[in-house]
Amino acid sequence: MKKFKKEFENRWVAFGTYYTNYPGGSTHWVGVSVKNDNDHIILYDELQNQTEFIKLVTDRGKMEYVKDYMLNEIKTF
């Protein structure tokens, strides 16, 4: 996160783990806030055009299932 401080400024980032078929396997998730769809695409573009980010992603090991989801907050109580 420190290497990409500029890109993640004013964004929240959350990490979590959930277990599937425990103890046989587990997986994890990362959440990053964006302002809108355009901001989401700009963040991807900024990160994917940096050699350090691509190295970070490729060095983390085999990726079997990677999904990308967008959520909208409709109402807060």
Secondary structure by P-SEA (a helix, b strand, c coil): ccccccccccbbbbbbccccccccccccbbbbbbccaaaaaaaaaaaaacaaaaaaaaacccccbbbbbbbbbcccc
